[in-house]
Amino acid sequence: MNLDAFEVKGGNRLSGEITPQGAKNEALQILCAVLLTDRETVIDNVPDIVDVKRLIELLRGLGVKIEKKGESKWSFQADEIDLDYFGSDEFQTNAKKIRGSVMLIGPLLARFGRAYLPKPGGDKIGRRRMDTHFNGLKMLGGAFNYDEADGGKFFIEAQKLQGTYILMDEISVTGTANVVMAATLAEGMTQIYNAACEPYVQQLCKMLNRMGAKISGIGSNLLTIEGTDKLGGTTHRILPDMIEIGSFIGLAAMTQSEITIKDAAVKELGIIPSVFKKMGVNLEFRGDDIYIPAQEEHVIETFIDGSVLTVYDSPWPGFTPDLMSIVLVLATQAKGSVLIHQKMFESRLFFVDKLIDMGARIILCDPHRATVIGMNRETELRGIKMSSPDIRAGVALLIAALSAKGTSIIENINQIDRGYQNIDGRLRALGAEIRRV
């Protein structure tokens, strides 16, 4: 039986504590970095989600010795890598299923001198080009080739990478991670300007430094890396997932629930809390826990001159695009209006037609902008049958369904499972009526 849909009975007020999983986007980088050394690397707080499981299986296929040490702790040792495997049909097929597989290229190129990869998969949220990754690796000395046969394959090789100055042509998190990993084993000094500075990249750089790399400028958009011949093993703990934390804040507000988010690493959340406060959500920080009280209404702020608030995404330390869909859903039942400007991806707003079907007042201005007129609960959203288009929109629709009147069916939930660990079980523990059908 293929349980690929959620049946959600909305309208319940939830309560209790919930702990965010390890950060998906950090985990995908960190797991690729284990290929940079032949020594044991131990990673803790690894999320138990589809994309991470797929990447672990790719590493296992490459010959990495992998052992589960605890509920979310894994040991990796890449001392006997099968270089023929990543040219095999099996690897090519499996690597297509996960976009994070692209970050295998930097470590494989740096340590073994060559790498192959098919066009990676992932969310269908608009064009996500690979040029930034390969331009950076080519500047380090990699010889690149693209074969259009069989859906497209990337090849890159180099006898020895050479440090250089690299001006990234876009602020790409995964592109920065790939080039940083490759540069750690390059000869000489590499400077990466216009680098992404998300906490995920900072965590990767800190881990690499513990392995013996020499990276300075961590947290800024200018990274300096002194190449080394060899890296050692280390232990690393993945941060809690800031996207889950933002999703749970939105969930509490939409369902008028009293929820405590445990172990949220508040200092690593950037402007996420302040954006939700602008949306009228009351937040109380208790150490690293976030307490959200039940609210009868949340009032969207305006700008100082009284004009309609605009929420837009931008590279860190701006507001993450992964939470734009949550803010949009939250706005549907707020008091006031907001313009949601999704700058970084051109199809992430297309899920609003489902919200309109549920009774939300939304004007889709163009592929990047939507105006939401909050209903302040004068009219409840109604349950409908819908499909999850991508990970983040899927969870936004799930939050909408939990707040709606009646029953909703959300299909294609494998998209949600790619990024959220046991989300239905964890929500049931808060009192949600949700089951797989």
C-alpha positions as CSV (number, residue, x, y, z in Angstrom):
1,M,0.0,0.0,0.0
2,N,1.5,3.3,-1.1
3,L,0.8,5.8,1.7
4,D,1.6,8.9,-0.3
5,A,-1.0,11.3,1.1
6,F,-1.8,12.9,4.4
7,E,-5.4,13.1,5.7
8,V,-5.6,16.1,7.9
9,K,-8.6,17.1,10.1
10,G,-8.1,20.8,10.8
11,G,-9.3,23.2,13.5
12,N,-7.6,21.7,16.5
13,R,-5.5,23.8,18.9
14,L,-2.2,22.1,19.5
15,S,0.0,22.3,22.6
16,G,3.2,20.9,23.9
17,E,6.9,20.8,23.1
18,I,8.6,19.9,19.8
19,T,12.3,19.6,19.0
20,P,13.7,20.5,15.6
21,Q,15.7,17.9,13.7
22,G,19.2,18.4,12.5
23,A,19.5,20.9,9.6
24,K,18.9,19.2,6.2
25,N,21.0,21.7,4.2
26,E,23.9,21.5,6.6
27,A,23.8,17.7,6.7
28,L,24.1,17.3,3.0
29,Q,27.3,19.4,3.0
30,I,28.8,17.8,6.0
31,L,28.2,14.3,4.7
32,C,30.0,15.1,1.5
33,A,33.0,16.5,3.4
34,V,33.8,13.0,4.9
35,L,35.3,12.2,1.5
36,L,38.1,14.7,2.1
37,T,39.9,12.4,4.6
38,D,40.8,8.7,5.0
39,R,40.3,9.1,8.8
40,E,37.1,8.4,10.8
41,T,34.6,11.3,11.0
42,V,31.7,11.2,13.4
43,I,28.6,13.3,12.7
44,D,25.8,13.8,15.3
45,N,22.3,15.2,15.0
46,V,21.9,13.8,11.5
47,P,18.3,14.1,10.4
48,D,16.4,10.9,9.5
49,I,15.0,12.1,6.2
50,V,14.8,10.8,2.6
51,D,17.4,13.1,1.1
52,V,20.0,12.3,3.8
53,K,19.3,8.6,3.5
54,R,19.9,8.8,-0.2
55,L,23.2,10.6,0.2
56,I,24.4,8.1,2.8
57,E,23.6,5.2,0.4
58,L,25.6,7.0,-2.3
59,L,28.6,7.3,0.1
60,R,28.2,3.6,1.0
61,G,28.2,2.7,-2.7
62,L,31.5,4.7,-3.1
63,G,33.0,2.4,-0.5
64,V,32.8,4.7,2.6
65,K,32.6,2.6,5.8
66,I,29.5,3.7,7.6
67,E,28.3,2.8,11.0
68,K,25.3,4.0,13.0
69,K,26.5,5.0,16.5
70,G,23.2,6.2,18.0
71,E,19.7,7.5,17.2
72,S,21.2,10.4,15.1
73,K,24.9,9.8,15.3
74,W,26.9,8.2,12.4
75,S,30.5,7.3,11.8
76,F,32.1,7.6,8.3
77,Q,35.5,6.5,7.1
78,A,36.5,7.0,3.4
79,D,39.8,5.1,3.3
80,E,38.9,2.6,0.5
81,I,37.0,4.5,-2.2
82,D,35.8,2.7,-5.3
83,L,36.3,5.4,-8.0
84,D,34.7,3.2,-10.7
85,Y,31.4,3.2,-8.8
86,F,30.7,6.9,-9.3
87,G,31.0,6.3,-13.1
88,S,28.5,3.4,-12.9
89,D,24.9,3.4,-14.1
90,E,23.7,2.7,-10.5
91,F,25.5,5.8,-9.1
92,Q,24.3,8.0,-11.9
93,T,20.7,6.8,-11.4
94,N,20.7,7.3,-7.6
95,A,22.6,10.7,-7.8
96,K,19.9,12.1,-10.0
97,K,17.4,11.7,-7.2
98,I,19.0,14.2,-4.8
99,R,20.3,17.7,-5.5
100,G,22.8,17.5,-2.7
101,S,24.8,14.9,-4.6
102,V,26.4,17.8,-6.5
103,M,28.6,18.5,-3.4
104,L,30.3,15.2,-3.9
105,I,32.2,16.7,-6.8
106,G,34.5,19.1,-4.9
107,P,35.8,16.5,-2.4
108,L,36.2,13.8,-5.1
109,L,38.0,16.2,-7.4
110,A,40.3,17.5,-4.7
111,R,41.3,14.1,-3.2
112,F,41.1,11.7,-6.2
113,G,41.5,14.0,-9.2
114,R,38.2,13.3,-11.0
115,A,34.5,13.3,-10.6
116,Y,31.4,12.5,-12.6
117,L,27.8,13.5,-11.9
118,P,24.5,13.4,-13.7
119,K,22.2,16.4,-13.6
120,P,21.0,16.3,-10.0
121,G,17.4,16.2,-8.9
122,G,15.5,18.0,-6.1
123,D,12.7,20.5,-6.0
124,K,11.1,21.8,-9.1
125,I,11.2,25.4,-8.0
126,G,12.7,27.1,-11.0
127,R,16.0,27.0,-12.8
128,R,18.9,26.2,-10.5
129,R,22.0,26.3,-12.6
130,M,25.2,24.4,-12.0
131,D,27.6,26.9,-13.6
132,T,28.7,28.5,-10.2
133,H,30.0,25.1,-9.0
134,F,31.9,24.3,-12.1
135,N,33.2,27.8,-12.8
136,G,34.8,27.8,-9.3
137,L,36.3,24.3,-9.7
138,K,37.6,25.2,-13.2
139,M,39.3,28.3,-11.7
140,L,41.1,25.9,-9.3
141,G,42.4,24.0,-12.3
142,G,39.7,21.5,-13.0
143,A,39.1,20.5,-16.7
144,F,35.4,20.4,-17.3
145,N,33.3,18.6,-19.8
146,Y,29.5,18.2,-20.2
147,D,28.0,15.2,-22.1
148,E,24.4,15.8,-23.2
149,A,23.7,12.1,-23.8
150,D,21.5,10.2,-21.3
151,G,19.9,13.3,-19.8
152,G,23.3,15.1,-19.2
153,K,26.5,14.2,-17.3
154,F,29.2,16.4,-15.9
155,F,32.8,15.4,-15.9
156,I,35.7,17.2,-14.2
157,E,39.3,16.2,-13.5
158,A,42.6,17.7,-12.4
159,Q,46.0,16.3,-11.4
160,K,46.5,18.9,-8.7
161,L,44.2,21.9,-7.9
162,Q,45.9,25.3,-7.6
163,G,44.8,28.0,-5.2
164,T,43.5,31.2,-6.8
165,Y,41.3,34.2,-6.4
166,I,37.6,33.4,-7.2
167,L,34.8,35.9,-7.5
168,M,31.6,33.8,-7.3
169,D,29.1,34.8,-10.0
170,E,26.2,34.2,-7.6
171,I,25.8,33.8,-3.9
172,S,25.3,30.0,-4.0
173,V,25.4,28.0,-0.7
174,T,26.1,24.7,-2.3
175,G,28.4,26.3,-4.8
176,T,30.4,27.9,-2.0
177,A,30.5,24.6,-0.1
178,N,31.8,22.7,-3.2
179,V,34.6,25.2,-3.9
180,V,35.6,25.5,-0.2
181,M,35.9,21.7,0.1
182,A,38.0,21.5,-3.1
183,A,40.2,24.5,-2.0
184,T,41.2,22.9,1.3
185,L,43.4,20.3,-0.6
186,A,44.5,22.7,-3.3
187,E,48.1,23.9,-3.5
188,G,48.6,27.5,-2.2
189,M,46.0,30.1,-1.1
190,T,42.5,30.5,-2.4
191,Q,40.3,33.5,-1.8
192,I,36.6,33.2,-2.4
193,Y,34.7,36.5,-2.7
194,N,30.9,36.8,-2.9
195,A,30.8,33.6,-0.9
196,A,27.6,32.5,0.8
197,C,27.8,33.0,4.5
198,E,24.8,30.9,5.8
199,P,25.2,29.1,9.1
200,Y,25.5,25.9,7.0
201,V,28.6,27.2,5.3
202,Q,30.0,28.4,8.6
203,Q,29.5,25.0,10.2
204,L,31.2,23.3,7.2
205,C,34.2,25.7,7.5
206,K,34.5,25.1,11.3
207,M,34.4,21.3,10.8
208,L,37.0,21.5,8.0
209,N,39.3,23.6,10.3
210,R,39.0,20.9,13.0
211,M,40.1,18.4,10.3
212,G,43.2,20.5,9.7
213,A,42.1,23.0,7.1
214,K,43.1,26.7,7.3
215,I,40.0,28.7,6.6
216,S,39.7,32.3,7.8
217,G,36.9,34.9,7.2
218,I,34.2,32.4,8.4
219,G,30.8,34.2,8.6
220,S,31.8,36.8,6.0
221,N,31.5,36.8,2.2
222,L,35.3,36.7,1.8
223,L,36.9,33.3,2.7
224,T,40.6,32.7,2.6
225,I,41.8,29.1,2.4
226,E,45.4,28.0,2.7
227,G,45.6,24.6,1.0
228,T,47.0,21.6,2.9
229,D,48.1,18.1,1.7
230,K,46.0,16.0,4.0
231,L,43.0,16.4,6.4
232,G,42.3,14.3,9.5
233,G,39.2,13.1,11.2
234,T,36.9,15.0,13.6
235,T,33.5,15.0,15.3
236,H,30.8,17.4,14.4
237,R,27.3,18.2,15.6
238,I,24.7,19.5,13.1
239,L,22.7,22.6,14.0
240,P,18.9,22.4,14.5
241,D,17.1,23.1,11.3
242,M,16.1,26.7,11.1
243,I,13.5,26.0,8.4
244,E,11.8,23.6,10.8
245,I,11.9,26.1,13.6
246,G,10.3,28.8,11.3
247,S,7.7,26.2,10.2
248,F,6.8,25.5,13.8
249,I,6.5,29.2,14.6
250,G,4.1,29.5,11.7
251,L,2.2,26.4,12.8
252,A,1.7,27.7,16.3
253,A,0.4,31.1,15.0
254,M,-1.9,29.6,12.4
255,T,-3.5,27.1,14.8
256,Q,-3.6,29.6,17.7
257,S,-1.6,27.1,19.7
258,E,0.7,27.3,22.7
259,I,4.0,25.6,21.6
260,T,7.5,25.5,22.9
261,I,10.3,24.8,20.4
262,K,13.1,23.1,22.3
263,D,16.9,23.5,21.6
264,A,16.4,26.0,18.8
265,A,20.0,27.5,18.8
266,V,18.4,31.0,18.9
267,K,21.7,32.8,18.1
268,E,21.9,31.1,14.8
269,L,18.5,32.1,13.5
270,G,19.5,35.5,12.1
271,I,16.5,37.7,11.3
272,I,14.0,34.8,11.2
273,P,12.4,35.7,14.6
274,S,12.1,39.4,13.7
275,V,10.3,38.6,10.5
276,F,7.7,36.5,12.4
277,K,7.4,39.3,14.9
278,K,6.6,41.7,12.1
279,M,3.9,39.2,11.1
280,G,2.4,39.7,14.6
281,V,3.6,36.5,16.2
282,N,4.6,36.8,19.9
283,L,7.9,34.9,20.7
284,E,9.6,34.5,24.0
285,F,13.1,33.2,24.2
286,R,13.9,31.0,27.2
287,G,17.5,30.1,26.8
288,D,17.7,28.2,23.5
289,D,13.9,27.4,23.7
290,I,11.3,29.5,21.9
291,Y,7.9,29.8,23.6
292,I,5.0,30.8,21.4
293,P,1.8,31.6,23.4
294,A,-1.7,31.0,22.0
295,Q,-2.9,34.2,20.2
296,E,-6.5,35.1,19.3
297,E,-5.1,37.3,16.4
298,H,-1.8,38.4,15.0
299,V,-1.5,41.8,13.5
300,I,0.8,42.4,10.6
301,E,3.0,45.5,11.1
302,T,3.2,48.2,8.5
303,F,6.3,50.3,7.5
304,I,6.8,53.5,9.5
305,D,5.0,55.6,6.8
306,G,2.0,53.3,7.1
307,S,2.6,51.5,3.8
308,V,2.0,47.8,3.3
309,L,4.8,45.5,4.7
310,T,6.9,43.7,2.1
311,V,8.7,40.5,3.1
312,Y,11.3,39.4,0.6
313,D,14.0,36.7,0.5
314,S,17.7,37.3,0.0
315,P,21.0,35.5,0.7
316,W,22.1,35.3,4.3
317,P,22.0,37.3,6.5
318,G,18.7,38.2,4.7
319,F,15.5,36.2,5.1
320,T,15.8,32.6,3.8
321,P,13.6,31.7,0.7
322,D,12.8,28.4,2.4
323,L,10.4,30.2,4.8
324,M,8.6,32.5,2.4
325,S,5.8,30.0,1.9
326,I,5.3,29.7,5.6
327,V,5.1,33.5,6.0
328,L,2.6,33.6,3.1
329,V,0.3,31.0,4.7
330,L,0.5,32.8,8.1
331,A,-0.6,36.0,6.4
332,T,-3.8,34.5,5.1
333,Q,-5.4,34.6,8.6
334,A,-3.6,37.6,10.0
335,K,-5.0,41.1,10.5
336,G,-3.6,43.3,7.7
337,S,-1.9,42.9,4.4
338,V,1.5,42.0,3.1
339,L,3.4,41.8,-0.2
340,I,5.4,38.6,-0.5
341,H,8.3,39.0,-2.9
342,Q,10.0,35.7,-3.7
343,K,13.1,37.0,-5.5
344,M,15.4,34.0,-5.7
345,F,13.2,31.3,-7.3
346,E,10.6,31.8,-10.0
347,S,8.0,29.0,-9.3
348,R,7.8,28.8,-5.5
349,L,4.6,30.9,-5.3
350,F,2.6,28.7,-7.7
351,F,1.2,26.8,-4.7
352,V,-1.0,29.8,-3.8
353,D,-3.8,28.5,-6.1
354,K,-4.4,25.8,-3.5
355,L,-4.7,28.4,-0.8
356,I,-7.1,30.4,-2.9
357,D,-9.2,27.2,-3.3
358,M,-9.2,27.0,0.5
359,G,-10.7,30.5,0.7
360,A,-7.5,32.7,1.2
361,R,-7.5,36.2,-0.3
362,I,-4.3,36.3,-2.4
363,I,-3.5,38.2,-5.6
364,L,-0.7,36.5,-7.5
365,C,0.9,39.5,-9.2
366,D,3.5,37.6,-11.2
367,P,5.7,34.5,-10.6
368,H,7.7,36.3,-8.0
369,R,5.1,38.4,-6.1
370,A,1.9,37.8,-4.2
371,T,-0.3,40.2,-2.2
372,V,-2.0,38.6,0.8
373,I,-5.1,40.2,2.3
374,G,-5.4,38.8,5.8
375,M,-8.9,37.6,6.8
376,N,-8.2,37.9,10.6
377,R,-10.2,34.7,11.0
378,E,-13.5,36.3,9.9
379,T,-13.7,33.4,7.4
380,E,-11.9,30.1,8.1
381,L,-9.9,28.3,5.5
382,R,-11.7,25.1,4.3
383,G,-10.2,21.7,3.8
384,I,-9.6,20.6,0.2
385,K,-7.8,17.9,-1.8
386,M,-4.4,19.2,-3.0
387,S,-0.8,18.1,-3.9
388,S,2.5,19.1,-2.5
389,P,4.7,20.7,-5.3
390,D,7.9,20.9,-3.3
391,I,9.3,20.4,0.3
392,R,8.6,23.9,1.6
393,A,5.3,24.5,-0.1
394,G,4.2,21.1,1.1
395,V,4.7,22.0,4.7
396,A,3.0,25.4,4.2
397,L,0.0,23.6,2.8
398,L,0.1,21.1,5.7
399,I,0.0,24.1,8.2
400,A,-2.9,25.6,6.2
401,A,-4.8,22.3,6.4
402,L,-4.2,22.0,10.2
403,S,-5.8,25.4,10.7
404,A,-8.6,24.9,8.2
405,K,-12.2,23.8,8.8
406,G,-12.9,20.2,7.7
407,T,-10.7,17.6,6.2
408,S,-7.9,18.0,3.7
409,I,-6.0,15.5,1.6
410,I,-2.4,16.4,0.7
411,E,-0.9,14.1,-2.0
412,N,2.7,13.7,-3.1
413,I,3.9,13.9,0.5
414,N,7.1,12.1,-0.5
415,Q,8.2,15.7,-1.2
416,I,7.6,16.6,2.5
417,D,9.4,13.4,3.7
418,R,12.5,14.5,1.8
419,G,13.0,17.3,4.3
420,Y,11.0,16.7,7.4
421,Q,11.6,13.8,9.7
422,N,8.5,11.9,10.9
423,I,6.5,15.1,10.6
424,D,3.1,13.4,11.1
425,G,4.2,11.6,14.2
426,R,5.7,14.7,15.8
427,L,2.6,16.8,15.0
428,R,0.3,14.1,16.4
429,A,2.2,14.4,19.7
430,L,1.1,18.0,19.8
431,G,-2.6,17.0,19.2
432,A,-2.9,17.2,15.4
433,E,-5.2,14.9,13.6
434,I,-3.1,13.6,10.8
435,R,-2.6,10.2,9.2
436,R,-1.1,8.7,6.1
437,V,-3.5,7.3,3.6
